[in-house]
Amino acid sequence: MFFMENNIKEKLRNDIFQIRKSLSDSELIDKNNKIKDIIYKMDLFKQASIILFYVSYRSEVNTHDMIKHCLSNGKKIIVPKVDLKKNKLLLSELSSWNHLEYGAYDILEPKLEYIKEVSIDSIDLMFIPGVVFDIFGNRIGHGKGYYDRLLRNPHQAISIGLAFEFQIVENIPAESHDIKVDKIVTENRILNCKKIM
């Protein structure tokens, strides 16, 4: 059963990767702008003062503009840095976009001299990446488990998965260590996953 579930997850991950890679620049820009507009109008976003963003790379839902917008509008922004030795995400406050550099997996993360570590329990709102999500908030990431381990820590923050509509499926085989997100925002809608459960 375990291997069957892993095969299903791997196939879903690969299928969605292929679709995501096939999007034109103009399609990506359009979808990203729609997601950004939805987020900016959300009360959860307006009221949050400490927000965790993943720093997007390649064809993920783009967070760069949102991070810059928040930095210039007085919100406290937290971003992850991969700790390869401990196999976990370290969370650091970001005070300037220029404090980022390419790190593990070619993803932008804080330069060592600018790391100001914070605890997950101080965060109001978290934006979580994923390759595939289902309507219940289950997610398939890149297979490293960094965000599952992070989200297992005690926290009060609402977690929001960011995805394009084609990344949403009806159901993902969930394992006990998988952590669900509370909501998902796509270019078309806001999914309240807890209400569906």
N, C-alpha and C positions, 0 to 999 in steps of 0.2 A: 504493500500500500504506500509506504514511504517513498519508494522509488517511482511509483506511478505518479504521485503528487509532484515530485521533483521534475519528472519529465513534462508534466502538464505546465508547470511554472516556467520551465526552460523554453518550451515551445511558445507560450504566451509572450515571454520576454523577447524572444527572437523575432516573433511576428510583429510586435509593436515597434521594436527597434527599426525594422525594415520600413515600416510606414513612416516613422518619424524621420528617418534619413531621407525619405523620398520627397519630403515637403520642400517647396521652393522658398526662397528667402522672403518673397512677398507674402506667401501663405503664413509663414512663421511670424512675420511682423504683425499681420492682421490678427492672428489668433492671440498672440502675446498682448497686443494692445487691448483687446476685448477683456482678457483675464485681468489685466492691470486696472481697467476701468471698473470692473466688478468689485475688485478688492478695495479700491479707494473709496467706494460708496458704502462698504460694509461698516456697520456700527462697531463691530468687534475690532476692526482695524483702526477706526477713528479713535476709539477709547483706549487702545493699548498703548502703553508708554515704553515697554521693553519687549522687543520683537526679535525672535530668532529667524533668520533667513538662511537657507542654503545659498551658496554662490553658484549659480547655474553654469553649466558648460555644455558645449556642443548644442544639440537640438532640444535640450530640456526646456521646460517653461522658463522663460528668461526672468531672472530676478534683479538684474543689474540696475535697471532704471528705478525699480521700487526701492532698492537699498539707497541709491543716491537721493531719491526723493525724500526718504525718511531722514537721512543724515542732514539734509538741508531744512527739515521741518521740525527739528527738535526731538525726534524720537530716539531712544537708545537702541542701537542695533547690535545684535549678537550674531556672530558667524562661527561656523565650526572649523577646526583644524584637526586633521587626522593625526593621531598618535599611533604610528605604525608599531612601535615597541609594545604598547599596551593594548593595541587592537581596539581603540575606541576613539570617540570624538571628544576633543577638548573644546570648550566653548569660550570664546573671547569677545570682549566688547570691541567694536570697530568705530573709530572716531573719524576716519578719513578713507575714502576709496583708495587713495595712494598708499595706504598701509598694507595693501594686498600684494601678494606675489604668487607665481605658479608653484604649487607644492605637489603633494602626493596625488597621483592619478591625473596630473596636469590640470588640477582645479585650483582656482584662486583661493588663497587662504592667508591669514595674517602673517606678516613677517615676524620673526622671532622677537625682535626688539620692541614690537608693539603689542605683544600678547598681554591682555589684561583679563585673566581667567574669571569667569562668573559661574555661578551654580544654576542648574536648570530650574530650581525651585523659585528663582527670582524673575522668571520670564512670564509674560502675560499671554503671548501669542507665538505660535511656532508654524513656520511654513516648511513642509516636508516634501522632499522629492520622491519620485517613484517612477518606475517604468510602466507598471500596470496597477490599476486600482479596481476594486469592485464596489458595488453600491452600498455595501456594509462597512466600508472603510478599511478592508484588508488591502495590503499593498505588496507588490513585488518590486524590490529594489534591484540593485546591481549584483546582489548575491553575497555581499560582504557582511551584512548584518549590523552595520554601524548604527543606523537609526533605530532598529529594534532594541539594541542595547541601550541607546541613549534614552528612548522613551520609557524604558522599564524603570528608570529612576523616578522617585516621587516628584510630582510636579502638579501645579494648578493650571498650567497653560492650556488653552484650546489649541489642538493641533489641526492644521489645514493642509491637506495634500493639494498640490498644484499639478494639473494634468490637462492635456488636450482631450477633447470629447472622445476621440478614437481610442484613448488609453483606458476608458472605463468599460469593464465587462460585468456581466451579471453576477458571477461568483468565482472566487479564487479559492483553491484548496488551502485552508488555514491550518497552521500548526500551533501548538501551545505557546511557542516562543514568539510568534508573530504578534505585533502590536498594531491595533487599528488606529486610524486617524478619526477625529471627530467630524470633520467636514471635508469636502472636496470642492475646489473651484475649477471649472473648465470655462472655455470661451462662451458656453451656452447657458450655464446654470451653476447654482450652489446646491450641492448635495448635503443634506443633514443626515449623516450616516447613523447617528444614534437613534433617530426617529424611525429609521428603516429597521433597525434591530428590534 
